[in-house]
Amino acid sequence: MTRARMLLAGALALALALAVAWLSQAPTTYARDDDALLRLSWRVEGLRVEECRPRTAEELEALAPHMRTPEVCVGGGADYELLVELDGAAVVHDTIRAGGARGDRPIYVYRDIDLSPGRYALRVAFGALLPEGFAVDGARLTHAFDGQVDVAPTEVVLIALDPTTAELVRVGQ
């Protein structure tokens, strides 16, 4: 590398560092001083939606010994629907998918919704979207919160999953 290129690279790196330092001082505004926040935060183990069948003797013979599983399963994790209504109006309606290449990771919900102070009829519904005719033994398919919330200025209302009841609850009240 020539001396001129080294000087140019050094000057460019210095200019970039100064630009980052200058931009980090820029003032930002996230919300008005009297706004409040509705925060949804929970984690669930997703449901597996799979169809499995036993391997035939020919299939097993064709596989290497370390790959000879007795069943072949096709499918993945179930998608979930998240619905949030304030005073009967939907403010969030999303489909949430599990992470991972096979959709086998836990599902995390973390949403912030800006609110004005006041009283709201809040309804939060979170449920598995299963294929028609798919049966689940004993697994919890839906979680819900339905109630009135009074929101003060600058307050954060947290809706989370209660580990004992598996229902969505307001935390801290």
Buried (B, 14 or more C-beta within 10 A) or exposed (E): EEEEEEEEEEEEEEEEEEEEEEEEEEEEEEEEEEBBBBBBBBEBEBBBBBEEEEBEEEEBEEEEEEEEEEEEEEBBBBBBBBBBBBEEEEBBEEEBBBEEEEBEBEBEBEBEBEBEEEEBEBBBBBBBBBEEEEEEEEEEEEBEBEEEBEBEEEBEBBBBBBEEEEEBBBBEE
